[in-house]
Amino acid sequence: MYGTTHTRAKAAGAVAALSGLVFAALPAQAAHAATAPVNTGFESGATGWSTYSAGGQNAASFTEAGGHGGSTRLSHWSASAYKVETYQYLSGLTDGTYTLSAWVRSGGGQNSAYIALRNCGSAEQRTDLPPTANGEWIRLVTSVKVTGGACTISLNSDAHAGEWANFDDITFTPGSTGLSVRGGDLSTLPKNEAHGATYRNAGGTAGDAMSILKSSGMNYVRLKVWVNPADGYNDKARVLAMAKRAKALGMKTLIDFHYSDAWADPGKQNKPAAWAGHSYAQLRTDVYNHTYDVLNALKAQGTTADMVQIGNEINGGMLWPEGSTGNWSQLAGLITSGANAAKAVSSGTKVALHLAEGGDNAGTRWWFDNAVAQKVPFDVIALSYYGYWHGSLSELQTNLDDAASRYGKPVLVAETAYAHTLADDDGLENNVATASQLVSGYPASPAGQAANLRDVMNVVEAVPNGRGLGAVYWEPAWTAVTGSGWDPADPASGNAWENQAVFDYDGKLLPAATWFSHR
C-alpha cells in the first residue's frame, strides 16, 4: 500500500530510465479548480480540462468521437513528435488516499504514456498505458495520499510522430489500491545453485538470488511439491529448506501441490507412481495425507504456509483418470481432501484453486461454476497468464474482473513471464523462441520484459473492490546451467525458460525485477 518505501513512482522511474522519459516542470494547476472532477467522459469536449505542452504542441490533445462508455473520448496524437499533458486540478479535498481510474487504449511505442496523480502533497503516482490491440479498452488505476487538500489528475504522452493514446471515463474516488502478492516461483533455484549457477544484482555484485529478489521487492516465494521426483528436487525436504530461506528473509510462501512425481499441467495430470492402482477412495486419503504431511512439517519448523494450491493448472482435473473433469464429483472430492488437510494444519492458510488460460472467461466460468456447485472450498482464484498463449490483457482483465465478482473471491495471477531475448543459452529451443510468438508492443528485450510484467500487474491491481491480490513470476531464477534441466529423469535435459528469467545470461538482474517493488 501507499506510504511505504517502494512506490509505483519509484518503479516507474526505474523503467523510465530505459525509455528516456519525460516531462520536466509541469504546471501545478489550471485556472479552474473543483472538489470533484468534471466532464470525466469528455462528452462536453475538453470543458474542465487544461492542456500543457513544453513544446507548444497543445493541439496534440483533443476530443473526438468513439468513447468507451459514451460517444466521445480524449485522444493524444500528432503527425509529428509531441509531448502533451491533459490535466484537471482539484482543490478543497479532504486529506486522505484517493484512487484515479481511467479507461485507456494505446498504439504503443511512446517514450511514455501514463495516467498520474501529482501535486497532491506526496510523491507523484502514475500507471503506464499498455499497448492494446483490436480497439480494446483497459481500465487502469493509480492511488495517492492527498495532504493539503489539492491534487491534479494528469493524462500524459511523450510520443513519436503518429503514435496515439485514448482516455475516457475518468473517476477519482476515496480509497487505495495496491498488490499484496508480488512473487516469484523459485522451485528450480536449489537445483540451479547445486549445478553452479551464480547471480548478481543490478549493480553487478554477486549474491544469493532469493536475497537479490527480496531486495528488489519480491515478497512471496512459490514452491512446487512433487511426491517422489526422480532427481530428488521439489520434494518435501527441498521445499522445507526453501521455505526456511524465504521466511528468514521475511517473505511469504505459496506451496504448489502437483500431486505427481513430475510436471502437472492442463496436458498431463499423472498420478505419482506410489499411488498407481489406488482406488478413488484411497486417492482421497493419499491427497489428504500428503498435503497434511508437507504442510504440517512446514508448520513444525516455524514456516507455516501462507497460501497453498490444491493442484497445478487443473483445467482438466488432477490425478487422471479418476480426478478428471469428466467426473466432477470425484474431482471435487479430491480437491476437498487437499483443502481440508490444509485448513486442518492452519486455518489461516489460504486455499487457491489454479487454472491455466487466464484470458479464457468462458472456461474459467465453466470450471468454477462446477466447483461451486460441488461445494468445493477455496479462498483464492489463481490463474496462469502468458500473453503469448492466453489472450490479450483486455481478455485477462475481463476474466479477472468477472471471476472476482461472480464468486466473491480475490484473484491472483499465479504464473506469468516474458522473454528478455530470443537468443538461446543452452541448445534447447526456448518456449518463446521466435518473433512470431511475441505479443505486439512487447519486444523480446529487457525493456519489453519489464513492460510486460508491469502491465500484467497493473491489470491485476485494477480488479474492483481490492480483489486483485497480485502476480507471481514463473521461475525468475531458472537460468541455463548444465544439469539443471526440465526433466527430473534426464540429467542431460536443458532449460527452455532461460530467456524468460529475470537474470540475464551473465547472471545479472534485469530491469523487470524492479516491478516487484510495485505497490
C-alpha positions as CSV (number, residue, x, y, z in Angstrom):
1,M,0.0,0.0,0.0
2,Y,1.0,3.6,-0.2
3,G,3.2,5.3,2.3
4,T,5.8,2.5,2.0
5,T,9.4,2.9,0.9
6,H,8.9,1.4,-2.6
7,T,6.2,3.1,-4.5
8,R,4.8,2.9,-8.0
9,A,6.6,6.2,-8.7
10,K,9.9,4.6,-7.8
11,A,9.3,1.6,-10.0
12,A,8.1,3.8,-12.9
13,G,11.2,6.0,-12.6
14,A,13.5,2.9,-12.9
15,V,11.8,1.7,-16.0
16,A,11.6,5.2,-17.3
17,A,15.3,5.3,-17.5
18,L,15.1,2.7,-20.2
19,S,12.9,4.8,-22.5
20,G,14.1,8.3,-21.8
21,L,11.0,9.9,-20.3
22,V,9.6,12.7,-20.0
23,F,8.2,15.9,-18.7
24,A,10.2,18.4,-16.7
25,A,8.3,21.1,-14.8
26,L,4.6,20.8,-15.4
27,P,2.0,23.4,-14.3
28,A,0.6,23.0,-10.8
29,Q,-3.0,23.8,-11.7
30,A,-5.5,25.1,-14.1
31,A,-7.4,28.3,-13.8
32,H,-10.5,26.3,-12.9
33,A,-10.4,24.2,-9.7
34,A,-13.1,22.0,-8.2
35,T,-13.6,19.5,-5.4
36,A,-14.6,16.7,-7.9
37,P,-13.6,16.1,-11.5
38,V,-15.9,17.4,-14.2
39,N,-16.6,16.1,-17.7
40,T,-15.0,12.8,-16.9
41,G,-16.4,11.2,-20.0
42,F,-15.4,14.1,-22.3
43,E,-18.9,14.3,-23.6
44,S,-18.6,18.1,-23.4
45,G,-15.4,18.2,-25.3
46,A,-12.4,19.4,-23.2
47,T,-14.5,21.5,-20.8
48,G,-13.0,21.4,-17.4
49,W,-9.7,20.1,-18.7
50,S,-6.5,22.0,-19.5
51,T,-3.6,21.2,-21.8
52,Y,0.1,21.8,-21.3
53,S,3.0,21.1,-23.7
54,A,6.5,22.5,-23.2
55,G,7.0,22.3,-26.9
56,G,3.8,24.2,-27.8
57,Q,2.1,21.1,-29.1
58,N,-1.3,21.6,-27.3
59,A,-3.1,20.6,-30.5
60,A,-1.9,17.0,-29.9
61,S,-4.6,16.8,-27.1
62,F,-8.2,16.8,-28.5
63,T,-11.6,15.1,-28.1
64,E,-13.2,13.1,-30.8
65,A,-15.9,10.5,-31.5
66,G,-15.5,7.0,-30.2
67,G,-15.6,6.7,-26.4
68,H,-15.5,3.8,-24.1
69,G,-18.8,4.4,-22.3
70,G,-20.2,7.3,-24.3
71,S,-19.8,8.9,-27.6
72,T,-16.6,10.9,-27.1
73,R,-13.0,10.3,-25.9
74,L,-9.9,12.3,-25.3
75,S,-7.1,11.5,-27.7
76,H,-3.4,12.3,-27.9
77,W,-1.9,12.2,-31.4
78,S,0.1,14.3,-33.8
79,A,1.7,13.9,-37.2
80,S,5.0,15.0,-35.6
81,A,6.7,14.0,-32.3
82,Y,5.0,15.6,-29.3
83,K,4.8,15.8,-25.5
84,V,1.5,16.8,-24.0
85,E,-0.4,16.7,-20.7
86,T,-4.2,17.0,-20.3
87,Y,-5.0,17.7,-16.7
88,Q,-7.6,18.8,-14.2
89,Y,-6.8,20.5,-10.9
90,L,-8.9,19.7,-7.8
91,S,-8.9,21.6,-4.5
92,G,-10.9,21.6,-1.3
93,L,-10.3,17.9,-0.9
94,T,-10.5,16.1,2.4
95,D,-7.0,14.8,3.1
96,G,-6.7,11.0,2.7
97,T,-6.0,8.4,0.0
98,Y,-7.7,8.7,-3.4
99,T,-7.8,6.4,-6.5
100,L,-7.8,7.6,-10.1
101,S,-9.4,5.2,-12.5
102,A,-9.4,5.6,-16.3
103,W,-10.2,3.5,-19.4
104,V,-7.4,3.7,-21.9
105,R,-6.2,2.5,-25.2
106,S,-2.8,3.0,-26.9
107,G,-1.0,2.0,-30.0
108,G,2.2,1.7,-28.0
109,G,5.7,2.8,-28.9
110,Q,5.7,6.1,-27.0
111,N,8.6,7.2,-24.8
112,S,5.9,7.3,-22.2
113,A,2.2,7.3,-21.9
114,Y,0.5,7.2,-18.5
115,I,-2.2,8.4,-16.0
116,A,-1.0,10.2,-12.9
117,L,-1.9,11.9,-9.7
118,R,0.6,14.8,-8.9
119,N,0.9,17.9,-6.8
120,C,-1.1,16.1,-4.1
121,G,1.3,16.7,-1.2
122,S,3.1,13.4,-1.6
123,A,5.1,11.7,-4.3
124,E,3.5,11.6,-7.7
125,Q,1.9,8.2,-8.5
126,R,1.5,7.0,-12.1
127,T,0.4,4.0,-14.1
128,D,1.7,3.4,-17.6
129,L,-0.6,2.7,-20.5
130,P,-0.1,-0.7,-22.1
131,P,-0.2,-1.2,-25.8
132,T,-3.6,-2.5,-26.8
133,A,-4.9,-4.4,-29.8
134,N,-8.1,-4.6,-31.8
135,G,-9.6,-1.5,-30.3
136,E,-9.8,-3.0,-26.8
137,W,-10.0,-0.7,-23.8
138,I,-8.3,-1.4,-20.5
139,R,-9.1,0.1,-17.1
140,L,-6.1,1.4,-15.1
141,V,-5.9,2.7,-11.6
142,T,-3.4,4.7,-9.5
143,S,-3.6,5.9,-5.9
144,V,-2.1,8.7,-3.9
145,K,-2.2,10.1,-0.4
146,V,-3.5,13.7,-0.6
147,T,-2.2,16.2,2.0
148,G,-3.0,19.9,1.7
149,G,-6.4,19.4,0.1
150,A,-5.4,19.6,-3.6
151,C,-4.4,17.1,-6.3
152,T,-4.0,17.2,-10.1
153,I,-5.4,14.4,-12.4
154,S,-2.9,14.1,-15.2
155,L,-3.0,12.3,-18.6
156,N,0.3,12.2,-20.4
157,S,2.0,11.3,-23.6
158,D,5.6,11.7,-24.8
159,A,5.3,10.2,-28.3
160,H,6.9,9.9,-31.7
161,A,5.1,11.0,-34.8
162,G,1.8,9.2,-35.4
163,E,1.7,7.4,-32.0
164,W,-1.6,7.7,-30.2
165,A,-3.4,7.2,-26.8
166,N,-7.1,7.4,-25.8
167,F,-8.6,8.2,-22.4
168,D,-12.2,8.0,-21.2
169,D,-14.5,7.5,-18.2
170,I,-12.3,9.0,-15.5
171,T,-13.1,8.6,-11.8
172,F,-11.5,10.0,-8.7
173,T,-12.7,8.4,-5.5
174,P,-11.6,7.9,-1.9
175,G,-9.7,4.7,-1.3
176,S,-6.5,3.0,-2.2
177,T,-5.2,0.2,-4.4
178,G,-2.2,-2.0,-4.2
179,L,-0.8,-5.5,-4.7
180,S,-0.2,-7.7,-1.7
181,V,1.4,-10.5,-3.7
182,R,4.5,-9.7,-5.7
183,G,6.0,-13.1,-6.0
184,G,8.3,-15.4,-7.9
185,D,8.3,-19.2,-8.3
186,L,11.8,-20.3,-7.2
187,S,11.2,-24.0,-7.3
188,T,14.2,-24.7,-9.5
189,L,16.6,-22.4,-7.7
190,P,18.2,-25.1,-5.4
191,K,18.9,-27.3,-8.5
192,N,20.4,-24.4,-10.3
193,E,22.6,-23.5,-7.4
194,A,23.7,-27.1,-7.0
195,H,24.9,-27.1,-10.6
196,G,26.9,-23.9,-10.3
197,A,24.5,-21.1,-11.2
198,T,25.6,-17.7,-9.9
199,Y,23.6,-14.5,-9.6
200,R,24.4,-10.8,-9.4
201,N,22.3,-7.7,-8.6
202,A,21.7,-4.9,-11.0
203,G,24.9,-3.3,-9.9
204,G,26.9,-6.4,-10.7
205,T,27.6,-7.6,-7.2
206,A,27.3,-11.3,-6.7
207,G,24.8,-12.6,-4.1
208,D,22.1,-15.1,-3.2
209,A,19.3,-15.0,-5.9
210,M,16.5,-15.1,-3.3
211,S,18.0,-12.2,-1.3
212,I,18.6,-10.2,-4.5
213,L,14.9,-10.7,-5.5
214,K,13.8,-9.8,-2.0
215,S,15.8,-6.6,-2.1
216,S,14.0,-5.8,-5.4
217,G,10.7,-6.0,-3.7
218,M,9.6,-9.7,-4.1
219,N,7.6,-10.7,-1.1
220,Y,6.2,-14.1,-1.9
221,V,8.0,-17.3,-2.9
222,R,6.1,-20.0,-4.7
223,L,7.4,-23.6,-4.3
224,K,6.1,-26.7,-6.1
225,V,5.8,-30.0,-4.4
226,W,6.3,-33.4,-6.2
227,V,5.7,-36.6,-4.4
228,N,8.8,-38.7,-5.4
229,P,10.7,-36.9,-8.2
230,A,13.5,-38.8,-10.0
231,D,16.1,-36.1,-9.2
232,G,15.1,-35.5,-5.6
233,Y,14.3,-31.9,-6.2
234,N,10.9,-30.3,-5.4
235,D,10.2,-32.9,-2.8
236,K,9.2,-32.4,0.8
237,A,12.7,-32.0,2.1
238,R,13.7,-29.4,-0.5
239,V,10.5,-27.4,0.0
240,L,11.2,-27.3,3.7
241,A,14.7,-26.0,3.2
242,M,13.5,-23.3,0.7
243,A,10.7,-22.2,3.0
244,K,13.2,-21.6,5.7
245,R,15.2,-19.4,3.4
246,A,12.2,-17.5,2.4
247,K,10.9,-17.0,5.9
248,A,14.3,-15.9,7.1
249,L,14.1,-13.1,4.6
250,G,10.6,-12.1,5.8
251,M,9.0,-13.5,2.7
252,K,5.7,-15.4,2.5
253,T,5.2,-18.8,0.8
254,L,2.8,-20.2,-1.7
255,I,3.0,-24.0,-1.7
256,D,2.0,-25.6,-5.1
257,F,1.0,-29.2,-4.9
258,H,1.2,-31.0,-8.2
259,Y,0.1,-34.4,-6.8
260,S,2.5,-36.0,-9.3
261,D,6.2,-37.1,-9.5
262,A,6.8,-34.6,-12.3
263,W,5.1,-31.8,-14.1
264,A,1.3,-31.5,-13.8
265,D,-0.5,-29.0,-16.2
266,P,-3.5,-29.0,-18.5
267,G,-2.0,-31.6,-20.8
268,K,-0.9,-34.1,-18.1
269,Q,-2.0,-34.9,-14.6
270,N,-0.3,-38.2,-13.9
271,K,-0.6,-39.9,-10.6
272,P,2.6,-40.5,-8.5
273,A,4.0,-43.9,-9.0
274,A,3.3,-44.7,-5.4
275,W,-0.4,-44.1,-5.9
276,A,-0.8,-46.0,-9.1
277,G,-3.6,-48.5,-9.0
278,H,-5.2,-46.9,-5.9
279,S,-8.9,-46.7,-5.8
280,Y,-10.7,-43.3,-5.8
281,A,-11.3,-43.6,-2.1
282,Q,-7.6,-44.3,-1.4
283,L,-6.6,-41.4,-3.6
284,R,-8.7,-39.1,-1.5
285,T,-6.8,-40.4,1.5
286,D,-3.5,-40.0,-0.4
287,V,-4.2,-36.4,-1.2
288,Y,-5.2,-35.6,2.4
289,N,-2.2,-37.4,4.0
290,H,0.4,-35.9,1.5
291,T,-0.9,-32.4,1.8
292,Y,-1.1,-32.6,5.6
293,D,2.3,-34.2,5.9
294,V,4.1,-31.4,3.9
295,L,2.2,-28.5,5.4
296,N,2.4,-29.8,9.0
297,A,6.2,-30.2,8.6
298,L,6.4,-26.6,7.4
299,K,4.4,-25.5,10.4
300,A,6.6,-27.6,12.8
301,Q,9.7,-25.8,11.6
302,G,8.1,-22.4,12.0
303,T,7.4,-21.7,8.3
304,T,3.6,-22.2,8.1
305,A,2.4,-21.8,4.5
306,D,0.6,-18.6,3.8
307,M,-1.2,-19.9,0.7
308,V,-1.5,-23.3,-0.9
309,Q,-2.6,-24.5,-4.3
310,I,-4.5,-27.8,-4.4
311,G,-3.3,-28.9,-7.8
312,N,-1.5,-27.1,-10.6
313,E,-3.3,-25.8,-13.7
314,I,-6.1,-28.2,-13.1
315,N,-8.4,-27.1,-16.0
316,G,-8.9,-30.8,-16.9
317,G,-8.8,-32.0,-13.3
318,M,-6.0,-33.9,-11.5
319,L,-4.9,-37.5,-10.7
320,W,-6.2,-38.7,-14.0
321,P,-8.4,-40.6,-14.8
322,E,-10.2,-40.7,-11.5
323,G,-10.0,-37.0,-10.9
324,S,-10.7,-35.7,-14.4
325,T,-13.4,-33.1,-15.1
326,G,-15.3,-35.9,-16.8
327,N,-16.3,-36.9,-13.2
328,W,-16.7,-33.7,-11.3
329,S,-18.0,-35.3,-8.1
330,Q,-14.8,-37.3,-7.8
331,L,-12.6,-34.3,-8.8
332,A,-14.4,-32.2,-6.1
333,G,-13.8,-34.9,-3.6
334,L,-10.0,-34.9,-4.3
335,I,-9.7,-31.2,-4.1
336,T,-11.8,-31.0,-1.0
337,S,-9.5,-33.6,0.7
338,G,-6.5,-31.4,0.0
339,A,-8.2,-28.2,1.1
340,N,-9.4,-29.8,4.3
341,A,-5.9,-31.0,5.1
342,A,-4.5,-27.5,4.5
343,K,-7.1,-26.0,6.9
344,A,-6.5,-28.8,9.5
345,V,-2.9,-27.7,9.7
346,S,-3.6,-24.0,9.7
347,S,-6.9,-22.3,9.3
348,G,-5.1,-19.1,8.3
349,T,-3.5,-20.7,5.2
350,K,-5.4,-19.5,2.1
351,V,-6.5,-22.3,-0.3
352,A,-6.1,-21.4,-4.0
353,L,-7.5,-23.3,-7.0
354,H,-5.3,-22.8,-10.1
355,L,-6.2,-22.9,-13.7
356,A,-4.2,-22.0,-16.9
357,E,-5.7,-19.9,-19.7
358,G,-6.1,-16.6,-17.8
359,G,-7.8,-14.9,-20.7
360,D,-10.5,-17.6,-21.1
361,N,-13.5,-16.3,-19.3
362,A,-15.9,-19.0,-20.6
363,G,-13.5,-21.7,-19.5
364,T,-13.0,-20.1,-16.1
365,R,-16.7,-19.7,-15.5
366,W,-17.4,-23.3,-16.6
367,W,-14.8,-24.7,-14.2
368,F,-15.6,-22.6,-11.1
369,D,-19.3,-22.9,-11.6
370,N,-18.8,-26.7,-11.4
371,A,-16.6,-26.3,-8.3
372,V,-19.1,-24.1,-6.6
373,A,-21.9,-26.5,-7.5
374,Q,-19.9,-29.3,-5.9
375,K,-19.3,-27.2,-2.8
376,V,-15.5,-27.3,-3.2
377,P,-14.0,-25.0,-0.5
378,F,-11.5,-22.3,-1.7
379,D,-10.3,-18.8,-0.8
380,V,-8.5,-17.6,-3.9
381,I,-8.9,-18.0,-7.7
382,A,-5.5,-18.4,-9.2
383,L,-4.9,-18.2,-13.0
384,S,-1.8,-18.5,-15.2
385,Y,-1.4,-15.8,-17.8
386,Y,1.2,-15.8,-20.5
387,G,0.4,-13.2,-23.1
388,Y,1.8,-15.2,-26.0
389,W,-0.6,-18.1,-25.1
390,H,-3.5,-16.9,-23.1
391,G,-5.1,-13.9,-24.9
392,S,-4.9,-10.2,-24.6
393,L,-4.6,-8.0,-21.5
394,S,-8.2,-6.9,-22.1
395,E,-9.3,-10.6,-22.0
396,L,-7.3,-11.1,-18.8
397,Q,-8.9,-8.1,-17.3
398,T,-12.4,-9.3,-18.3
399,N,-11.8,-12.7,-16.8
400,L,-10.2,-11.4,-13.5
401,D,-13.0,-8.9,-13.0
402,D,-15.7,-11.4,-13.7
403,A,-14.3,-14.1,-11.6
404,A,-13.8,-11.8,-8.6
405,S,-17.3,-10.5,-8.9
406,R,-19.1,-13.8,-9.8
407,Y,-17.5,-15.9,-7.0
408,G,-16.8,-13.1,-4.5
409,K,-13.2,-14.2,-4.1
410,P,-9.8,-12.5,-4.6
411,V,-7.9,-13.3,-7.8
412,L,-4.2,-14.0,-8.3
413,V,-2.1,-14.4,-11.5
414,A,-0.2,-17.4,-10.1
415,E,2.1,-17.6,-13.2
416,T,3.3,-15.1,-15.7
417,A,6.6,-14.4,-17.6
418,Y,8.0,-12.9,-20.7
419,A,11.2,-13.0,-22.8
420,H,14.1,-10.6,-22.4
421,T,15.8,-12.1,-25.5
422,L,15.2,-14.6,-28.3
423,A,18.7,-15.9,-28.1
424,D,19.3,-19.4,-26.8
425,D,21.8,-20.1,-24.0
426,D,21.8,-23.9,-23.7
427,G,21.0,-25.5,-27.0
428,L,17.3,-26.3,-26.2
429,E,14.7,-24.4,-28.1
430,N,13.0,-21.8,-25.8
431,N,9.3,-21.7,-25.0
432,V,9.1,-18.3,-26.7
433,A,11.8,-18.6,-29.3
434,T,10.5,-16.8,-32.4
435,A,9.4,-13.3,-33.2
436,S,6.0,-14.6,-34.3
437,Q,5.3,-15.7,-30.8
438,L,5.8,-12.4,-29.2
439,V,3.0,-10.1,-28.0
440,S,2.6,-6.9,-30.1
441,G,4.2,-3.9,-28.4
442,Y,6.5,-6.0,-26.2
443,P,9.8,-6.8,-27.9
444,A,12.0,-9.6,-26.5
445,S,14.3,-7.2,-24.7
446,P,14.9,-6.2,-21.1
447,A,12.6,-3.2,-21.5
448,G,9.9,-5.3,-23.2
449,Q,10.1,-7.9,-20.5
450,A,9.8,-5.2,-17.8
451,A,6.9,-3.5,-19.5
452,N,5.0,-6.8,-19.9
453,L,5.3,-7.6,-16.2
454,R,4.4,-4.0,-15.3
455,D,1.2,-4.2,-17.4
456,V,0.1,-7.6,-16.1
457,M,0.5,-6.2,-12.5
458,N,-1.5,-3.1,-13.4
459,V,-4.4,-5.1,-14.8
460,V,-4.5,-7.2,-11.6
461,E,-4.4,-4.1,-9.4
462,A,-7.4,-2.6,-11.3
463,V,-9.7,-5.5,-10.3
464,P,-12.6,-3.8,-8.5
465,N,-13.1,-3.8,-4.7
466,G,-9.4,-4.6,-4.0
467,R,-9.8,-8.2,-5.1
468,G,-6.7,-8.3,-7.2
469,L,-4.0,-9.9,-5.0
470,G,-1.1,-9.6,-7.3
471,A,1.1,-11.7,-9.6
472,V,3.8,-14.4,-9.3
473,Y,6.5,-14.5,-11.9
474,W,7.3,-18.0,-13.0
475,E,10.9,-19.2,-12.4
476,P,12.7,-15.8,-12.5
477,A,15.9,-17.5,-11.4
478,W,15.9,-20.5,-13.8
479,T,18.9,-19.6,-15.8
480,A,20.7,-22.1,-18.1
481,V,23.2,-24.3,-16.3
482,T,24.3,-27.8,-17.3
483,G,22.4,-30.4,-15.2
484,S,19.5,-28.2,-14.2
485,G,17.1,-29.2,-17.0
486,W,13.4,-29.5,-17.1
487,D,13.2,-33.3,-17.0
488,P,13.8,-34.7,-13.5
489,A,14.5,-38.1,-15.0
490,D,17.1,-36.9,-17.5
491,P,20.2,-35.0,-16.2
492,A,21.1,-34.0,-19.7
493,S,17.9,-32.2,-20.4
494,G,18.1,-28.5,-21.0
495,N,16.1,-25.5,-19.9
496,A,13.6,-23.9,-22.3
497,W,13.0,-21.0,-20.0
498,E,16.3,-19.2,-19.5
499,N,15.3,-16.3,-21.9
500,Q,12.4,-15.5,-19.6
501,A,14.3,-15.4,-16.3
502,V,14.8,-12.0,-14.8
503,F,18.6,-12.6,-14.7
504,D,20.4,-12.3,-18.0
505,Y,22.9,-14.8,-19.5
506,D,25.7,-13.4,-17.3
507,G,23.5,-13.9,-14.2
508,K,22.8,-10.1,-13.8
509,L,19.5,-8.9,-12.6
510,L,17.3,-7.4,-15.3
511,P,15.0,-4.3,-15.1
512,A,11.8,-6.4,-14.9
513,A,12.7,-7.2,-11.2
514,T,12.1,-3.5,-10.5
515,W,8.4,-4.2,-10.6
516,F,8.5,-6.5,-7.6
517,S,8.5,-3.2,-5.7
518,H,5.1,-2.3,-7.2
519,R,2.6,-1.2,-4.5
